[in-house]
Amino acid sequence: MDIRKRLLIRNKTIATGLMIGAAILFVVARSQKGHGAWEWLAAFAEAAMVGALADWFAVVALFRHPLGVPIPHTAIIRNKKEVIAGNLAEFIRDKFLASDTLIARMREYNPAEHLAAYLMSKENAAGLAGGMSRLLADSLDFIDDERVQQLLRAALSNRIESFDLSSSAGAMLDTLRKDNRHQIVLDDLLNRFAAWLATPEAQARLATAIDNMCTKEYPILSVFIPNREQFSQGAGEKVASRVNAFIQEVNADPAHEVRVKFDTAVTNFIARLNSDPELRAKVEAIKLEVVHTQSIADYAQNIGNDLKSWLSDDLHQPESKVQEKISAAVAGLGTTLSHNRGLKESLNEHLEMLILNYGDTLRTAIAGHITGTVQQWDIDDYATEIELGIGSDLQFIRMNGTLVGGIIGLLLHAVSLLLA
């Protein structure tokens, strides 16, 4: 039996016993014709009995009709279930979950400081890492389901097919053009090309290319070139030097003709990506060809399967590398948060903003949940649960009413004797 029920039955028995005892004492005292001490006992017992009956009626009327008689304003908890549910929900909403109250408690608690201390603990970091690892492992098992993979492939394919690659590429390039950032890209390309030309490998290739050109284009003249290898090598170095000089000239002149032509080419290409049907159709065809090429799909799937297999194997190991990295990252986040006052203040401020922005919605939702839950309870179960919760304490009202009533009876009897 529930301990609450045993306690309720015990206290009910005691309170009822006191009431019955007061009634018996009253009968015995009255049977003695009210002489001497019996007169005082009769006054005590009469008032105690009245107090006990009054408090019994009051306590019983909260939960049910006394003696089954439907007296008005009895069985209050049963008849007022919806009102009580609404009032309880409003009380919790307005007193416990008010935005000002929550913010004051949060500032007192300093959640960022406590979070930092929690994350810095190795045990806590390891526990979080273990939970995240299990979640990741379960997610991998879920993704392995063929039905899920079909859905993911279909969703990904639909998103890619509906993706406007031409407009997106044009927007990206247009963003790159702002503040002449595309010229920075040109500078980087030219510098990389100049650095490559300065390497012995590049100059050797130039020398070979010049020698092959002379042999092919000027076969007779090439026969009369003395020391052709040295000639080709020198020519390659000169070509590399001239190209490098030209690159330096472009880099030094913001208004160089090459830059102007590059800017014009980029501008025209952006415009064509947005408005040229032929170019847009070509870009779309290339996109679809790449998406639907089976070899590329198989390659991507193999990479995904290899990654999933590696992750799955690692996550099921006692000393998982992934879990170790997650644990270190969690502890590192805690350390960073602990030593960075600005970050802690920012986190607390954002939590306050969350309360201000979503507190009313959350409070209303919780109040609605409380009201709906209580209203859905069975009336008998609802009344019984409340009685088990507070009924035992209410029996002390009956006990006290019996004793206090008796004392008041003695006082009234004393007053009546004085007045007589």
C-alpha positions in Angstrom: 0.0 0.0 0.0 1.1 3.5 -0.8 2.8 5.1 2.3 0.6 8.2 1.7 -2.5 6.1 1.9 -1.4 4.4 5.1 -0.6 7.7 6.7 -4.0 9.1 5.6 -5.9 6.2 7.0 -4.0 6.4 10.3 -4.6 10.1 10.8 -8.3 9.7 9.8 -8.6 7.0 12.4 -7.1 9.2 15.1 -9.2 12.2 14.2 -12.4 10.1 14.1 -11.4 8.4 17.4 -11.1 11.8 19.1 -14.5 12.9 17.8 -16.1 9.6 19.0 -14.3 10.0 22.3 -15.7 13.5 22.7 -19.2 12.3 22.0 -18.9 9.4 24.5 -17.5 11.8 27.2 -20.4 14.2 26.5 -23.0 11.5 27.1 -21.3 10.2 30.2 -20.9 13.7 31.7 -24.5 14.7 30.9 -25.7 11.4 32.5 -24.2 12.6 35.8 -26.6 15.6 35.8 -23.8 18.1 35.4 -22.6 18.2 39.1 -19.1 19.2 40.1 -16.3 18.3 37.8 -18.8 16.5 35.5 -20.2 19.9 34.6 -16.8 21.1 33.3 -16.2 17.8 31.5 -19.6 18.1 29.8 -18.8 21.7 28.7 -15.4 20.5 27.3 -16.9 17.4 25.6 -19.8 19.4 24.1 -17.6 22.0 22.5 -15.0 19.4 21.4 -17.7 17.4 19.7 -19.1 20.5 17.9 -15.6 21.5 16.8 -14.8 18.0 15.6 -18.0 17.7 13.6 -17.5 21.1 12.1 -14.0 20.4 11.0 -15.0 16.9 9.8 -17.6 18.5 7.6 -15.2 21.1 6.3 -12.5 18.6 5.4 -14.9 16.1 3.8 -16.6 18.9 1.8 -13.4 19.6 0.0 -13.3 16.1 -1.6 -16.9 14.7 -1.6 -20.5 15.3 -0.4 -20.7 14.6 3.4 -22.6 11.4 4.0 -23.4 11.4 0.2 -25.8 14.3 0.6 -25.4 16.8 -2.3 -25.2 19.8 -0.1 -24.4 23.0 -2.0 -20.7 24.1 -2.1 -19.4 20.6 -1.1 -17.2 18.3 -3.2 -15.4 21.4 -4.1 -12.3 19.8 -5.6 -14.4 17.5 -7.8 -16.8 20.2 -9.0 -14.2 22.9 -9.5 -11.6 20.8 -11.4 -11.5 23.1 -14.4 -11.3 26.3 -12.3 -8.6 24.8 -10.1 -6.6 23.7 -13.2 -6.8 27.2 -14.7 -5.9 29.0 -11.5 -3.0 26.6 -10.9 -1.7 27.1 -14.4 -2.0 30.9 -14.1 -0.3 30.9 -10.8 2.7 29.0 -12.1 2.8 31.1 -15.3 2.6 34.5 -13.6 4.5 33.8 -10.4 7.1 31.1 -11.2 7.7 31.6 -14.9 7.5 35.4 -15.2 10.3 36.8 -17.4 11.5 39.1 -14.6 11.6 36.3 -12.1 13.5 34.0 -14.5 16.0 36.6 -15.5 16.7 37.5 -11.8 17.2 33.8 -10.9 19.4 33.3 -13.9 21.6 36.3 -13.1 21.9 35.0 -9.5 22.8 31.5 -10.8 25.3 32.7 -13.5 24.7 29.8 -16.0 27.8 30.6 -18.1 30.1 30.2 -15.0 28.4 26.9 -14.0 28.5 25.6 -17.5 32.2 26.4 -17.8 32.9 24.5 -14.5 30.8 21.6 -15.7 32.5 21.3 -19.0 36.0 21.5 -17.5 35.4 18.4 -15.5 37.0 15.4 -17.2 34.2 13.1 -16.0 31.5 15.4 -17.4 33.4 16.0 -20.6 33.8 12.2 -21.0 30.1 11.6 -20.2 29.0 14.2 -22.8 31.4 12.8 -25.4 30.1 9.3 -24.7 26.5 10.4 -25.1 27.3 12.2 -28.4 29.2 9.2 -29.6 26.3 6.9 -29.0 24.0 9.3 -30.7 26.3 9.5 -33.7 26.6 5.7 -33.8 22.9 5.3 -33.7 22.5 7.9 -36.4 24.9 5.9 -38.6 22.8 2.8 -38.1 19.7 4.7 -39.0 21.3 6.1 -42.2 22.4 2.6 -43.3 18.7 1.7 -43.7 18.1 1.3 -47.4 14.7 3.1 -47.1 16.4 6.1 -45.5 19.2 6.1 -48.1 16.6 6.1 -50.9 14.9 9.1 -49.3 18.1 11.0 -48.8 19.3 10.3 -52.4 15.9 11.5 -53.8 15.9 14.6 -51.6 19.5 15.4 -52.5 18.9 14.9 -56.2 15.8 17.1 -56.1 17.6 19.8 -54.3 20.5 19.7 -56.8 18.2 19.7 -59.8 16.2 22.6 -58.5 19.4 24.5 -57.6 20.0 27.5 -60.0 23.8 27.0 -60.5 24.1 29.8 -63.1 22.5 32.5 -60.9 24.3 31.4 -57.8 27.7 31.4 -59.7 26.9 34.8 -61.0 26.0 36.1 -57.6 29.2 34.7 -56.1 31.3 36.3 -58.9 29.5 39.6 -58.5 30.3 39.5 -54.8 33.9 38.8 -55.6 34.0 41.9 -57.9 33.1 44.2 -55.0 36.0 46.3 -53.8 38.0 44.8 -56.7 38.5 41.6 -54.9 38.6 39.7 -58.2 41.8 41.6 -59.0 43.3 40.1 -55.9 42.5 36.7 -57.4 44.2 37.8 -60.6 47.3 38.9 -58.7 47.5 35.6 -56.9 47.2 33.7 -60.2 49.9 35.8 -61.9 52.2 35.5 -58.9 51.8 31.8 -58.8 52.5 31.6 -62.5 55.6 33.8 -62.1 56.9 31.6 -59.2 56.4 28.5 -61.4 58.3 30.1 -64.3 61.2 30.8 -62.0 61.7 27.1 -61.2 64.3 25.0 -63.1 61.5 22.6 -64.2 59.5 25.3 -65.9 62.5 26.7 -67.7 63.6 23.3 -68.8 60.1 22.7 -70.3 60.4 26.1 -72.0 63.8 25.2 -73.4 62.4 21.9 -74.7 59.4 23.6 -76.2 61.7 26.2 -78.0 64.0 23.5 -79.3 61.0 21.5 -80.6 59.6 24.6 -82.3 62.8 25.4 -84.0 63.2 21.8 -85.3 59.6 21.8 -86.5 59.2 25.3 -87.9 62.8 26.0 -89.0 64.4 22.7 -89.7 67.1 24.0 -91.9 68.0 27.0 -89.7 68.1 24.8 -86.6 70.9 22.8 -88.2 73.1 25.8 -88.2 72.4 26.8 -84.6 75.6 26.1 -82.6 75.2 24.5 -79.2 71.4 24.1 -79.5 70.9 22.9 -76.0 72.6 26.0 -74.5 70.7 28.2 -77.0 67.3 26.7 -76.0 68.1 27.0 -72.3 69.1 30.6 -72.7 66.0 31.3 -74.8 63.8 29.7 -72.1 65.4 31.8 -69.4 64.8 34.9 -71.4 61.2 34.1 -72.1 60.6 33.4 -68.4 62.3 36.7 -67.5 60.2 38.7 -70.0 57.0 37.0 -68.8 58.0 37.8 -65.2 58.7 41.3 -66.1 55.3 41.6 -67.7 53.6 40.2 -64.6 55.4 42.6 -62.4 54.3 45.4 -64.7 50.7 44.3 -64.4 51.0 44.0 -60.6 52.4 47.5 -60.2 49.7 49.2 -62.4 46.1 49.1 -61.0 44.9 50.5 -64.3 46.8 48.1 -66.6 45.2 47.0 -69.8 45.2 43.4 -68.6 43.3 44.3 -65.5 40.8 46.3 -67.5 40.2 43.4 -69.9 40.0 40.9 -67.0 37.4 43.1 -65.3 35.4 43.4 -68.5 35.5 39.7 -69.0 34.3 38.9 -65.5 31.5 41.5 -65.8 30.4 40.1 -69.2 30.5 36.6 -67.9 28.4 37.5 -64.8 25.8 39.2 -67.1 25.7 36.1 -69.4 25.3 33.8 -66.4 22.2 35.8 -65.5 20.7 36.5 -68.9 22.2 34.4 -71.7 19.8 31.4 -72.2 22.4 29.4 -74.2 25.1 29.7 -71.5 22.6 29.0 -68.7 21.4 25.9 -70.6 25.0 24.7 -71.0 25.7 25.2 -67.3 22.5 23.3 -66.4 23.4 20.5 -68.8 26.8 20.1 -67.2 25.3 20.1 -63.7 22.8 17.4 -64.6 25.4 15.3 -66.3 27.6 15.4 -63.3 24.7 14.6 -60.9 23.4 11.7 -63.0 26.7 10.2 -64.0 26.7 6.8 -62.4 30.4 6.6 -61.9 30.4 9.9 -59.9 27.4 8.7 -57.9 29.2 5.4 -57.2 32.4 7.2 -56.2 30.5 9.5 -53.8 28.6 6.6 -52.3 31.8 4.6 -51.8 33.4 7.5 -50.1 30.4 7.9 -47.9 30.3 4.2 -47.1 34.0 4.2 -46.2 33.6 7.2 -43.9 30.6 5.6 -42.2 32.5 2.3 -41.8 35.4 4.0 -40.3 33.3 6.1 -37.9 31.2 3.1 -36.9 34.3 1.0 -36.2 35.9 3.7 -34.2 32.8 4.6 -32.2 32.4 1.0 -31.0 36.0 0.8 -29.8 36.6 1.2 -26.0 39.2 3.9 -26.7 37.4 5.7 -29.6 39.5 8.4 -31.2 36.4 10.3 -32.2 35.1 10.2 -28.6 38.5 11.3 -27.3 38.5 14.3 -29.7 34.9 15.2 -28.7 35.9 15.0 -25.0 38.9 17.2 -25.5 36.8 19.7 -27.5 34.2 19.8 -24.7 36.9 20.4 -22.0 38.6 23.0 -24.2 35.3 24.8 -24.6 34.9 24.8 -20.9 38.4 26.2 -20.3 37.9 28.9 -22.9 34.6 29.9 -21.4 36.1 29.9 -17.9 38.9 32.3 -18.9 37.0 34.5 -21.3 34.9 37.0 -19.3 33.5 38.6 -22.5 32.3 35.2 -23.8 30.6 34.4 -20.5 28.9 37.8 -20.4 27.8 37.3 -24.0 26.3 33.8 -23.3 24.4 35.1 -20.3 23.1 38.1 -22.3 21.9 35.8 -25.1 20.2 33.5 -22.6 18.4 36.6 -21.2 17.4 37.6 -24.7 16.0 34.1 -25.3 13.9 34.5 -22.1 12.6 37.9 -23.2 11.9 36.8 -26.8 10.4 33.4 -26.1 9.4 33.5 -22.4 5.8 34.5 -23.0 5.3 31.8 -25.6 6.9 29.2 -23.3 4.9 30.3 -20.3 1.7 30.2 -22.2 2.5 26.8 -23.6 3.3 25.4 -20.1 0.2 26.9 -18.6 -1.9 25.4 -21.4 -0.2 22.0 -20.9 -1.0 22.1 -17.1 -4.6 23.1 -17.7 -5.1 20.5 -20.4 -3.5 17.7 -18.4 -5.5 18.4 -15.3 -8.8 18.7 -17.2 -8.1 15.3 -18.9 -7.7 13.5 -15.5 -10.5 11.2 -14.3 -12.4 13.1 -11.6 -12.1 10.2 -9.1 -8.4 9.8 -9.7 -7.9 13.5 -9.6 -9.7 13.9 -6.3 -8.0 10.8 -4.8 -4.5 12.0 -5.8 -5.1 15.4 -4.2 -6.5 13.8 -1.0 -3.5 11.5 -0.8 -1.2 14.5 -1.2 -2.8 16.8 1.5 -5.5 14.8 3.1 -3.2 13.5 5.8 -2.3 17.0 7.0 -5.9 18.0 6.8 -6.8 15.4 9.5 -4.7 17.4 11.9 -7.2 20.2 11.5 -9.9 17.8 12.7 -7.7 16.8 15.7 -6.9 20.3 16.6 -10.5 21.4 16.1 -11.6 18.7 18.6 -9.0 19.8 21.3 -9.3 23.5 20.7 -13.1 23.3 20.6 -13.0 21.6 24.0 -10.7 24.3 25.5 -13.0 27.0 24.2 -16.0 25.1 25.8 -14.2 25.3 29.1 -13.5 29.0 28.7 -17.2 29.7 27.8 -18.4 27.6 30.8 -16.1 29.6 33.1 -17.4 32.9 31.7 -21.0 31.8 32.1 -20.3 30.9 35.8 -18.7 34.4 36.4 -21.6 36.1 34.8 -24.1 34.1 36.8 
